[in-house]
Amino acid sequence: MHFIDQGEIEFDLPNDWVDVVASAWTYVNKKEDDAEQAVSDHSIGKDWDVETLREKVLVARVAARKKAITAKNTVWSKLSSLLSEQSAGKCWYCETNEIRSDNPIDHYRPKNNVKECSDHPGYWWLAFDWKNYRYACTYCNSRRVGVDTSGGKQDHFPVFMPPGWNQRKADENVEKPMLLDPIESHDCLLLTFNSNGEACATSDDESSEDYLKATKSIELYHLNHQPTTRERKVILHKIGRLISSTNELISSGINENSDAIKGNKIELFRLIRPTCKSTKFNTAAKIYLRQYEANDWVKDILDRA
């Protein structure tokens, strides 16, 4: 996971974005009002007290709101290409560019429900807030089960307690999410990768928030899905071969400006550079390459990447 600068996104929002969002909320609000009117009409002749009517109206409005927000999914889909550009087409959580994935937009704070809080209505007021969008692959965003792992963020949004969740638009709790967020630079430092290709916490303190945040994110983002760990291992071995080949060439007296050595260095640059469209898992690759930074030429690549 590498840092995504949301400020870059704001500059490129569509010119009609404010109008698109306003129109979506007009649609949602009307559907809620229509649902309330339908309940009121249905209540005529019924022996409902005020509290019963109020509860039925609330249930109807919430159901209508969820349905209406879902019906307006083209609003966030409108930003898919823009969000994709920030990561060279790769998932913001796992850094894969799996072409078979539909790469949906994930609402970091779920819009309809929060699985960890049964009475939470979802962060519906952030449904059309672009700052709540994350570009995510299917394995990170949706429920999936692998050979040895299962995961998928879905409507999960665990937080450290207290203070707990904001459950209304007016709530102002300073939430402490338990899920890593690529727009937070500190969060991007909490993951590392071992020689088996597995994501793991950088912290060894199992009671620390940093450790708990990393391990919960590994689980829910499905970061150790078996094919994913295998691909990271392939990258690790590829880096090892490139290092060995380059050092052998240098030791044999080959000029460092030779095509062979320059080709190896370029390939290493591609493996660790997040903006390279032909590579994936670049953060893992960079961590693996750091194992060889005692070589001055490797340190130069790391410093310039």
Buried (B, 14 or more C-beta within 10 A) or exposed (E): BBBBEBEEBEEEBEEEBEEBBEBBBEBBBEBBEBBBEEBEEEBEEEEBEEEEBEEBBEEBBBEBBBBBBEEBBEBBEBBBEBBBEBBBBBBBBBBBBBEEBEBBBBBBBBBBBBBBBEEBBBBBBBBBBBEBBBBBBBBBBBEBEBEEBEBBBBBBBBBEEEEBBBBEEEEEEEBBBBBBBBBBEEBBBBBBBBEEBBBBBEBEEEEEEBBBBBBBBBBBBBBBBEEBBEBBBEBBEBBBEBBEBBBEBBEEEBEEEEEEBEEBBEBBBBBBBBEBEEBBBBBBBBBBBEEBBEEEBBBEBBEEB
